[in-house]
Amino acid sequence: MSATSATPVTAVDADVAAYALRLGDDALVLGQRLGEWAAKSPQLEEDVALLNLALDHLGVARSLLSYVGTIDGTGRSEDDIAFLRDEPAFTNALLMELEGGDFGRTTARQLLVASYQLPLWQALASSTDPEIAGVAGKAVKEVAYHLDHARSWVVRLGDGTAESHRRVQTGLDEVWPYAAELFERDALVDRLVARGVAADPALLEPAWRATVEDVLAEATLTVPETSWRPTGGRTGAHTTGFGYLLAELQHLHRSHPGASW
């Protein structure tokens, strides 16, 4: 291969790779959970809507995981990273992997996630890392719709019948403690915030809380109160159900290694 036709080599940057992996894992895992609603949601239109949300997350995951493979020094493909890692190597927040369960629970989780991801992607659109900024510029448009979708359902269920109100409140109570992990910071985040690569969690939480509390007030729902703050997803400690999610996600690829379609 001539020098002029060679693919440019991207410098190894372990910190950026680790941060992009977190973002990519969040998108991949949440997309898988939303995809589980295919043919199971309350109405046909919602089947299509949830699958479209899942595809949006998958698109983000593909871009970020491909980028990780170019800057972590391993040369892995997006498929290698998605399908050939074991549970402890995934760094997604626990909120993303929680089983959907009741539709009210999924809807509550969507409100918490979209209210977080909108200011996240808005901040990352100005990241000093051009690849992350590019992904964010596209994702912020998609997640704005995700938030509108979640808001409409939470209000519809919360301010609906006594049964719909009970179910979405119960779902909210169950997923609420996991949101705290989204705003944790560690040495990696601190280093990347200083470089202008990462979003500062301390600046994201006020916008998240304002959005969520506004929607819950409109939906006549109560903001849960809890001191329990489950954590561990960023360091590879996951919930019991995560292993089953990975088995479903990875089974085909691992069963037919090297196959093309």
Phi and psi restraints in degrees (value plus and minus 20) as a CYANA .aco file:
   2 SER   PHI     -94.8   -54.8
   2 SER   PSI     137.6   177.6
   3 ALA   PHI     -82.9   -42.9
   3 ALA   PSI     -53.4   -13.4
   4 THR   PHI     -92.9   -52.9
   4 THR   PSI     -43.0    -3.0
   5 SER   PHI    -119.6   -79.6
   5 SER   PSI     -22.8    17.2
   6 ALA   PHI     -89.2   -49.2
   6 ALA   PSI     126.3   166.3
   7 THR   PHI     -92.1   -52.1
   7 THR   PSI     111.6   151.6
   8 PRO   PHI     -78.7   -38.7
   8 PRO   PSI     119.4   159.4
   9 VAL   PHI    -108.7   -68.7
   9 VAL   PSI     106.0   146.0
  10 THR   PHI    -107.3   -67.3
  10 THR   PSI     112.1   152.1
  11 ALA   PHI     -82.6   -42.6
  11 ALA   PSI     123.1   163.1
  12 VAL   PHI     -90.0   -50.0
  12 VAL   PSI     110.2   150.2
  13 ASP   PHI    -160.9  -120.9
  13 ASP   PSI      74.7   114.7
  14 ALA   PHI     -82.1   -42.1
  14 ALA   PSI     -57.3   -17.3
  15 ASP   PHI     -86.7   -46.7
  15 ASP   PSI     -67.5   -27.5
  16 VAL   PHI     -83.6   -43.6
  16 VAL   PSI     -59.3   -19.3
  17 ALA   PHI     -80.9   -40.9
  17 ALA   PSI     -63.4   -23.4
  18 ALA   PHI     -85.5   -45.5
  18 ALA   PSI     -58.9   -18.9
  19 TYR   PHI     -90.0   -50.0
  19 TYR   PSI     -63.9   -23.9
  20 ALA   PHI     -82.8   -42.8
  20 ALA   PSI     -53.6   -13.6
  21 LEU   PHI     -85.7   -45.7
  21 LEU   PSI     -61.3   -21.3
  22 ARG   PHI     -79.2   -39.2
  22 ARG   PSI     -67.7   -27.7
  23 LEU   PHI     -83.6   -43.6
  23 LEU   PSI     -62.3   -22.3
  24 GLY   PHI     -87.1   -47.1
  24 GLY   PSI     -59.6   -19.6
  25 ASP   PHI     -86.4   -46.4
  25 ASP   PSI     -59.7   -19.7
  26 ASP   PHI     -75.1   -35.1
  26 ASP   PSI     -67.3   -27.3
  27 ALA   PHI     -88.4   -48.4
  27 ALA   PSI     -63.3   -23.3
  28 LEU   PHI     -83.6   -43.6
  28 LEU   PSI     -67.8   -27.8
  29 VAL   PHI     -89.9   -49.9
  29 VAL   PSI     -62.7   -22.7
  30 LEU   PHI     -85.7   -45.7
  30 LEU   PSI     -59.0   -19.0
  31 GLY   PHI     -79.5   -39.5
  31 GLY   PSI     -60.2   -20.2
  32 GLN   PHI     -84.3   -44.3
  32 GLN   PSI     -62.9   -22.9
  33 ARG   PHI     -83.7   -43.7
  33 ARG   PSI     -62.5   -22.5
  34 LEU   PHI     -87.0   -47.0
  34 LEU   PSI     -54.8   -14.8
  35 GLY   PHI     -83.9   -43.9
  35 GLY   PSI     -41.7    -1.7
  36 GLU   PHI     -87.9   -47.9
  36 GLU   PSI     -33.6     6.4
  37 TRP   PHI    -102.9   -62.9
  37 TRP   PSI     -22.3    17.7
  38 ALA   PHI     -76.2   -36.2
  38 ALA   PSI     105.6   145.6
  39 ALA   PHI      45.6    85.6
  39 ALA   PSI      -4.2    35.8
  40 LYS   PHI    -147.0  -107.0
  40 LYS   PSI     -25.4    14.6
  41 SER   PHI     -97.0   -57.0
  41 SER   PSI     150.6   190.6
  42 PRO   PHI     -83.9   -43.9
  42 PRO   PSI     -43.3    -3.3
  43 GLN   PHI    -171.0  -131.0
  43 GLN   PSI     137.1   177.1
  44 LEU   PHI     -79.1   -39.1
  44 LEU   PSI     -62.0   -22.0
  45 GLU   PHI     -79.6   -39.6
  45 GLU   PSI     -55.5   -15.5
  46 GLU   PHI     -94.1   -54.1
  46 GLU   PSI     -48.8    -8.8
  47 ASP   PHI     -74.4   -34.4
  47 ASP   PSI     -69.4   -29.4
  48 VAL   PHI     -84.8   -44.8
  48 VAL   PSI     -63.7   -23.7
  49 ALA   PHI     -82.0   -42.0
  49 ALA   PSI     -66.9   -26.9
  50 LEU   PHI     -87.2   -47.2
  50 LEU   PSI     -56.2   -16.2
  51 LEU   PHI     -87.9   -47.9
  51 LEU   PSI     -54.7   -14.7
  52 ASN   PHI     -85.6   -45.6
  52 ASN   PSI     -59.2   -19.2
  53 LEU   PHI     -82.3   -42.3
  53 LEU   PSI     -63.5   -23.5
  54 ALA   PHI     -80.5   -40.5
  54 ALA   PSI     -61.4   -21.4
  55 LEU   PHI     -86.7   -46.7
  55 LEU   PSI     -55.5   -15.5
  56 ASP   PHI     -79.9   -39.9
  56 ASP   PSI     -66.2   -26.2
  57 HIS   PHI     -85.2   -45.2
  57 HIS   PSI     -58.1   -18.1
  58 LEU   PHI     -83.5   -43.5
  58 LEU   PSI     -58.7   -18.7
  59 GLY   PHI     -82.1   -42.1
  59 GLY   PSI     -61.7   -21.7
  60 VAL   PHI     -83.0   -43.0
  60 VAL   PSI     -65.4   -25.4
  61 ALA   PHI     -80.2   -40.2
  61 ALA   PSI     -63.8   -23.8
  62 ARG   PHI     -81.3   -41.3
  62 ARG   PSI     -64.8   -24.8
  63 SER   PHI     -82.5   -42.5
  63 SER   PSI     -65.7   -25.7
  64 LEU   PHI     -92.7   -52.7
  64 LEU   PSI     -61.1   -21.1
  65 LEU   PHI     -88.3   -48.3
  65 LEU   PSI     -55.1   -15.1
  66 SER   PHI     -82.4   -42.4
  66 SER   PSI     -61.7   -21.7
  67 TYR   PHI     -84.6   -44.6
  67 TYR   PSI     -61.7   -21.7
  68 VAL   PHI     -75.4   -35.4
  68 VAL   PSI     -63.2   -23.2
  69 GLY   PHI     -84.2   -44.2
  69 GLY   PSI     -41.9    -1.9
  70 THR   PHI    -110.3   -70.3
  70 THR   PSI     -39.2     0.8
  71 ILE   PHI    -137.8   -97.8
  71 ILE   PSI     -20.9    19.1
  72 ASP   PHI    -115.6   -75.6
  72 ASP   PSI     -20.7    19.3
  73 GLY   PHI      64.8   104.8
  73 GLY   PSI     -18.8    21.2
  74 THR   PHI    -117.7   -77.7
  74 THR   PSI     -43.7    -3.7
  75 GLY   PHI      51.5    91.5
  75 GLY   PSI      -2.3    37.7
  76 ARG   PHI     -91.0   -51.0
  76 ARG   PSI     132.3   172.3
  77 SER   PHI    -106.6   -66.6
  77 SER   PSI     149.8   189.8
  78 GLU   PHI     -81.0   -41.0
  78 GLU   PSI     -56.0   -16.0
  79 ASP   PHI     -86.6   -46.6
  79 ASP   PSI     -61.4   -21.4
  80 ASP   PHI     -77.2   -37.2
  80 ASP   PSI     -65.4   -25.4
  81 ILE   PHI     -90.3   -50.3
  81 ILE   PSI     -59.2   -19.2
  82 ALA   PHI     -94.8   -54.8
  82 ALA   PSI     -60.3   -20.3
  83 PHE   PHI    -126.4   -86.4
  83 PHE   PSI     -34.5     5.5
  84 LEU   PHI    -135.0   -95.0
  84 LEU   PSI      -8.2    31.8
  85 ARG   PHI    -116.9   -76.9
  85 ARG   PSI     128.1   168.1
  86 ASP   PHI    -110.7   -70.7
  86 ASP   PSI     150.3   190.3
  87 GLU   PHI     -70.0   -30.0
  87 GLU   PSI     -67.0   -27.0
  88 PRO   PHI     -86.1   -46.1
  88 PRO   PSI     -35.4     4.6
  89 ALA   PHI    -105.7   -65.7
  89 ALA   PSI     -28.0    12.0
  90 PHE   PHI    -105.3   -65.3
  90 PHE   PSI     118.7   158.7
  91 THR   PHI    -140.3  -100.3
  91 THR   PSI       4.3    44.3
  92 ASN   PHI     -92.9   -52.9
  92 ASN   PSI     133.1   173.1
  93 ALA   PHI     -86.2   -46.2
  93 ALA   PSI     126.8   166.8
  94 LEU   PHI     -80.9   -40.9
  94 LEU   PSI     -51.8   -11.8
  95 LEU   PHI     -76.4   -36.4
  95 LEU   PSI     -55.2   -15.2
  96 MET   PHI     -89.4   -49.4
  96 MET   PSI     -48.0    -8.0
  97 GLU   PHI    -117.1   -77.1
  97 GLU   PSI     -27.0    13.0
  98 LEU   PHI     -77.2   -37.2
  98 LEU   PSI     118.6   158.6
  99 GLU   PHI     -81.0   -41.0
  99 GLU   PSI     122.2   162.2
 100 GLY   PHI     -80.5   -40.5
 100 GLY   PSI     -66.3   -26.3
 101 GLY   PHI      41.1    81.1
 101 GLY   PSI    -153.1  -113.1
 102 ASP   PHI     -85.1   -45.1
 102 ASP   PSI     128.0   168.0
 103 PHE   PHI     -80.9   -40.9
 103 PHE   PSI     -52.7   -12.7
 104 GLY   PHI     -83.3   -43.3
 104 GLY   PSI     -55.8   -15.8
 105 ARG   PHI     -88.9   -48.9
 105 ARG   PSI     -63.7   -23.7
 106 THR   PHI     -81.3   -41.3
 106 THR   PSI     -62.3   -22.3
 107 THR   PHI     -83.7   -43.7
 107 THR   PSI     -61.9   -21.9
 108 ALA   PHI     -83.4   -43.4
 108 ALA   PSI     -63.5   -23.5
 109 ARG   PHI     -81.5   -41.5
 109 ARG   PSI     -61.0   -21.0
 110 GLN   PHI     -81.2   -41.2
 110 GLN   PSI     -57.9   -17.9
 111 LEU   PHI     -83.8   -43.8
 111 LEU   PSI     -66.0   -26.0
 112 LEU   PHI     -84.4   -44.4
 112 LEU   PSI     -62.0   -22.0
 113 VAL   PHI     -90.1   -50.1
 113 VAL   PSI     -69.7   -29.7
 114 ALA   PHI     -85.4   -45.4
 114 ALA   PSI     -55.1   -15.1
 115 SER   PHI     -86.9   -46.9
 115 SER   PSI     -46.0    -6.0
 116 TYR   PHI    -103.4   -63.4
 116 TYR   PSI     -63.4   -23.4
 117 GLN   PHI     -92.5   -52.5
 117 GLN   PSI     -47.0    -7.0
 118 LEU   PHI     -82.8   -42.8
 118 LEU   PSI     -74.7   -34.7
 119 PRO   PHI     -86.4   -46.4
 119 PRO   PSI     -48.5    -8.5
 120 LEU   PHI     -81.4   -41.4
 120 LEU   PSI     -74.1   -34.1
 121 TRP   PHI     -88.8   -48.8
 121 TRP   PSI     -52.1   -12.1
 122 GLN   PHI     -81.5   -41.5
 122 GLN   PSI     -62.5   -22.5
 123 ALA   PHI     -88.5   -48.5
 123 ALA   PSI     -61.5   -21.5
 124 LEU   PHI     -93.3   -53.3
 124 LEU   PSI     -36.0     4.0
 125 ALA   PHI     -82.8   -42.8
 125 ALA   PSI     -38.6     1.4
 126 SER   PHI    -126.6   -86.6
 126 SER   PSI      -4.2    35.8
 127 SER   PHI     -79.7   -39.7
 127 SER   PSI     126.8   166.8
 128 THR   PHI     -94.8   -54.8
 128 THR   PSI     -30.8     9.2
 129 ASP   PHI    -109.4   -69.4
 129 ASP   PSI      96.1   136.1
 130 PRO   PHI     -84.5   -44.5
 130 PRO   PSI     -52.4   -12.4
 131 GLU   PHI     -88.3   -48.3
 131 GLU   PSI     -66.6   -26.6
 132 ILE   PHI     -83.4   -43.4
 132 ILE   PSI     -61.5   -21.5
 133 ALA   PHI     -81.4   -41.4
 133 ALA   PSI     -59.1   -19.1
 134 GLY   PHI     -86.1   -46.1
 134 GLY   PSI     -63.8   -23.8
 135 VAL   PHI     -82.2   -42.2
 135 VAL   PSI     -62.5   -22.5
 136 ALA   PHI     -83.8   -43.8
 136 ALA   PSI     -59.4   -19.4
 137 GLY   PHI     -79.1   -39.1
 137 GLY   PSI     -54.9   -14.9
 138 LYS   PHI    -102.3   -62.3
 138 LYS   PSI     -60.7   -20.7
 139 ALA   PHI     -86.5   -46.5
 139 ALA   PSI     -52.4   -12.4
 140 VAL   PHI     -84.3   -44.3
 140 VAL   PSI     -51.7   -11.7
 141 LYS   PHI     -89.9   -49.9
 141 LYS   PSI     -58.4   -18.4
 142 GLU   PHI     -90.9   -50.9
 142 GLU   PSI     -63.7   -23.7
 143 VAL   PHI     -92.1   -52.1
 143 VAL   PSI     -40.7    -0.7
 144 ALA   PHI     -82.3   -42.3
 144 ALA   PSI     -59.3   -19.3
 145 TYR   PHI     -89.2   -49.2
 145 TYR   PSI     -59.9   -19.9
 146 HIS   PHI     -76.6   -36.6
 146 HIS   PSI     -60.6   -20.6
 147 LEU   PHI     -89.1   -49.1
 147 LEU   PSI     -61.2   -21.2
 148 ASP   PHI     -81.2   -41.2
 148 ASP   PSI     -62.0   -22.0
 149 HIS   PHI     -83.0   -43.0
 149 HIS   PSI     -67.0   -27.0
 150 ALA   PHI     -84.6   -44.6
 150 ALA   PSI     -62.9   -22.9
 151 ARG   PHI     -78.7   -38.7
 151 ARG   PSI     -66.8   -26.8
 152 SER   PHI     -82.6   -42.6
 152 SER   PSI     -59.0   -19.0
 153 TRP   PHI     -94.2   -54.2
 153 TRP   PSI     -60.4   -20.4
 154 VAL   PHI     -82.8   -42.8
 154 VAL   PSI     -62.9   -22.9
 155 VAL   PHI     -87.0   -47.0
 155 VAL   PSI     -62.5   -22.5
 156 ARG   PHI     -80.9   -40.9
 156 ARG   PSI     -62.2   -22.2
 157 LEU   PHI     -99.5   -59.5
 157 LEU   PSI     -63.4   -23.4
 158 GLY   PHI     -86.1   -46.1
 158 GLY   PSI     -58.0   -18.0
 159 ASP   PHI    -122.6   -82.6
 159 ASP   PSI       5.9    45.9
 160 GLY   PHI    -120.1   -80.1
 160 GLY   PSI    -141.2  -101.2
 161 THR   PHI    -105.7   -65.7
 161 THR   PSI     148.9   188.9
 162 ALA   PHI     -80.9   -40.9
 162 ALA   PSI     -57.5   -17.5
 163 GLU   PHI     -89.9   -49.9
 163 GLU   PSI     -64.8   -24.8
 164 SER   PHI     -85.4   -45.4
 164 SER   PSI     -57.7   -17.7
 165 HIS   PHI     -82.3   -42.3
 165 HIS   PSI     -66.5   -26.5
 166 ARG   PHI     -80.3   -40.3
 166 ARG   PSI     -62.3   -22.3
 167 ARG   PHI     -92.0   -52.0
 167 ARG   PSI     -58.7   -18.7
 168 VAL   PHI     -94.5   -54.5
 168 VAL   PSI     -53.0   -13.0
 169 GLN   PHI     -86.2   -46.2
 169 GLN   PSI     -61.4   -21.4
 170 THR   PHI     -82.1   -42.1
 170 THR   PSI     -64.2   -24.2
 171 GLY   PHI     -82.1   -42.1
 171 GLY   PSI     -61.6   -21.6
 172 LEU   PHI     -82.9   -42.9
 172 LEU   PSI     -63.8   -23.8
 173 ASP   PHI     -79.9   -39.9
 173 ASP   PSI     -56.1   -16.1
 174 GLU   PHI     -93.2   -53.2
 174 GLU   PSI     -58.6   -18.6
 175 VAL   PHI    -112.5   -72.5
 175 VAL   PSI     -39.7     0.3
 176 TRP   PHI     -73.7   -33.7
 176 TRP   PSI     -67.0   -27.0
 177 PRO   PHI     -78.5   -38.5
 177 PRO   PSI     -47.9    -7.9
 178 TYR   PHI     -93.5   -53.5
 178 TYR   PSI     -36.8     3.2
 179 ALA   PHI     -87.0   -47.0
 179 ALA   PSI     -46.0    -6.0
 180 ALA   PHI     -79.4   -39.4
 180 ALA   PSI     -52.2   -12.2
 181 GLU   PHI     -84.3   -44.3
 181 GLU   PSI     -46.4    -6.4
 182 LEU   PHI     -81.7   -41.7
 182 LEU   PSI     -45.6    -5.6
 183 PHE   PHI    -128.6   -88.6
 183 PHE   PSI      -9.2    30.8
 184 GLU   PHI     -90.3   -50.3
 184 GLU   PSI     130.7   170.7
 185 ARG   PHI    -150.1  -110.1
 185 ARG   PSI     130.3   170.3
 186 ASP   PHI    -157.9  -117.9
 186 ASP   PSI    -192.5  -152.5
 187 ALA   PHI     -81.1   -41.1
 187 ALA   PSI     -56.8   -16.8
 188 LEU   PHI     -81.8   -41.8
 188 LEU   PSI     -70.5   -30.5
 189 VAL   PHI     -82.1   -42.1
 189 VAL   PSI     -61.8   -21.8
 190 ASP   PHI     -79.3   -39.3
 190 ASP   PSI     -64.1   -24.1
 191 ARG   PHI     -84.1   -44.1
 191 ARG   PSI     -61.0   -21.0
 192 LEU   PHI     -98.4   -58.4
 192 LEU   PSI     -49.6    -9.6
 193 VAL   PHI     -83.6   -43.6
 193 VAL   PSI     -61.9   -21.9
 194 ALA   PHI     -83.4   -43.4
 194 ALA   PSI     -49.8    -9.8
 195 ARG   PHI    -106.3   -66.3
 195 ARG   PSI     -26.9    13.1
 196 GLY   PHI      60.2   100.2
 196 GLY   PSI      -6.8    33.2
 197 VAL   PHI    -107.0   -67.0
 197 VAL   PSI     -66.8   -26.8
 198 ALA   PHI    -118.3   -78.3
 198 ALA   PSI     140.3   180.3
 199 ALA   PHI    -104.4   -64.4
 199 ALA   PSI     121.3   161.3
 200 ASP   PHI    -100.0   -60.0
 200 ASP   PSI      94.5   134.5
 201 PRO   PHI     -76.4   -36.4
 201 PRO   PSI     -53.1   -13.1
 202 ALA   PHI     -84.5   -44.5
 202 ALA   PSI     -45.7    -5.7
 203 LEU   PHI    -108.7   -68.7
 203 LEU   PSI     -35.7     4.3
 204 LEU   PHI    -106.4   -66.4
 204 LEU   PSI     -54.5   -14.5
 205 GLU   PHI     -83.2   -43.2
 205 GLU   PSI     -61.5   -21.5
 206 PRO   PHI     -80.9   -40.9
 206 PRO   PSI     -61.1   -21.1
 207 ALA   PHI     -86.0   -46.0
 207 ALA   PSI     -60.8   -20.8
 208 TRP   PHI     -79.3   -39.3
 208 TRP   PSI     -70.7   -30.7
 209 ARG   PHI     -83.7   -43.7
 209 ARG   PSI     -60.0   -20.0
 210 ALA   PHI     -82.9   -42.9
 210 ALA   PSI     -63.7   -23.7
 211 THR   PHI     -84.8   -44.8
 211 THR   PSI     -69.0   -29.0
 212 VAL   PHI     -82.1   -42.1
 212 VAL   PSI     -66.3   -26.3
 213 GLU   PHI     -86.5   -46.5
 213 GLU   PSI     -52.8   -12.8
 214 ASP   PHI     -84.4   -44.4
 214 ASP   PSI     -63.9   -23.9
 215 VAL   PHI     -87.1   -47.1
 215 VAL   PSI     -63.4   -23.4
 216 LEU   PHI     -83.8   -43.8
 216 LEU   PSI     -56.2   -16.2
 217 ALA   PHI     -84.2   -44.2
 217 ALA   PSI     -63.1   -23.1
 218 GLU   PHI     -84.7   -44.7
 218 GLU   PSI     -52.8   -12.8
 219 ALA   PHI    -106.7   -66.7
 219 ALA   PSI     -17.1    22.9
 220 THR   PHI      37.6    77.6
 220 THR   PSI      15.3    55.3
 221 LEU   PHI    -124.3   -84.3
 221 LEU   PSI     137.4   177.4
 222 THR   PHI    -119.3   -79.3
 222 THR   PSI     113.1   153.1
 223 VAL   PHI     -88.6   -48.6
 223 VAL   PSI     101.8   141.8
 224 PRO   PHI     -83.6   -43.6
 224 PRO   PSI     129.7   169.7
 225 GLU   PHI    -138.9   -98.9
 225 GLU   PSI     101.0   141.0
 226 THR   PHI    -176.4  -136.4
 226 THR   PSI     128.0   168.0
 227 SER   PHI    -121.9   -81.9
 227 SER   PSI     -23.4    16.6
 228 TRP   PHI     -97.2   -57.2
 228 TRP   PSI     106.8   146.8
 229 ARG   PHI    -149.8  -109.8
 229 ARG   PSI      59.1    99.1
 230 PRO   PHI     -80.4   -40.4
 230 PRO   PSI     123.4   163.4
 231 THR   PHI    -171.1  -131.1
 231 THR   PSI     154.2   194.2
 232 GLY   PHI     105.6   145.6
 232 GLY   PSI     -37.6     2.4
 233 GLY   PHI     -79.8   -39.8
 233 GLY   PSI     -59.6   -19.6
 234 ARG   PHI     -86.6   -46.6
 234 ARG   PSI     -41.2    -1.2
 235 THR   PHI    -129.1   -89.1
 235 THR   PSI      -7.3    32.7
 236 GLY   PHI      72.0   112.0
 236 GLY   PSI     -11.2    28.8
 237 ALA   PHI    -119.5   -79.5
 237 ALA   PSI      92.6   132.6
 238 HIS   PHI    -138.1   -98.1
 238 HIS   PSI     152.2   192.2
 239 THR   PHI     -95.6   -55.6
 239 THR   PSI     143.7   183.7
 240 THR   PHI     -78.8   -38.8
 240 THR   PSI     -59.2   -19.2
 241 GLY   PHI     -91.7   -51.7
 241 GLY   PSI     -32.2     7.8
 242 PHE   PHI     -86.1   -46.1
 242 PHE   PSI     -55.0   -15.0
 243 GLY   PHI     -80.8   -40.8
 243 GLY   PSI     -58.4   -18.4
 244 TYR   PHI     -88.4   -48.4
 244 TYR   PSI     -57.8   -17.8
 245 LEU   PHI     -80.9   -40.9
 245 LEU   PSI     -65.2   -25.2
 246 LEU   PHI     -85.1   -45.1
 246 LEU   PSI     -57.6   -17.6
 247 ALA   PHI     -80.1   -40.1
 247 ALA   PSI     -62.1   -22.1
 248 GLU   PHI     -88.0   -48.0
 248 GLU   PSI     -62.3   -22.3
 249 LEU   PHI     -86.4   -46.4
 249 LEU   PSI     -60.7   -20.7
 250 GLN   PHI    -122.3   -82.3
 250 GLN   PSI     -28.0    12.0
 251 HIS   PHI     -76.8   -36.8
 251 HIS   PSI     -70.2   -30.2
 252 LEU   PHI     -83.2   -43.2
 252 LEU   PSI     -66.5   -26.5
 253 HIS   PHI     -83.5   -43.5
 253 HIS   PSI     -61.4   -21.4
 254 ARG   PHI     -94.8   -54.8
 254 ARG   PSI     -47.3    -7.3
 255 SER   PHI     -94.8   -54.8
 255 SER   PSI     -47.0    -7.0
 256 HIS   PHI    -149.8  -109.8
 256 HIS   PSI      47.4    87.4
 257 PRO   PHI     -81.4   -41.4
 257 PRO   PSI     114.7   154.7
 258 GLY   PHI      62.9   102.9
 258 GLY   PSI     -22.3    17.7
 259 ALA   PHI     -91.6   -51.6
 259 ALA   PSI     128.3   168.3
 260 SER   PHI    -140.6  -100.6
 260 SER   PSI     137.5   177.5
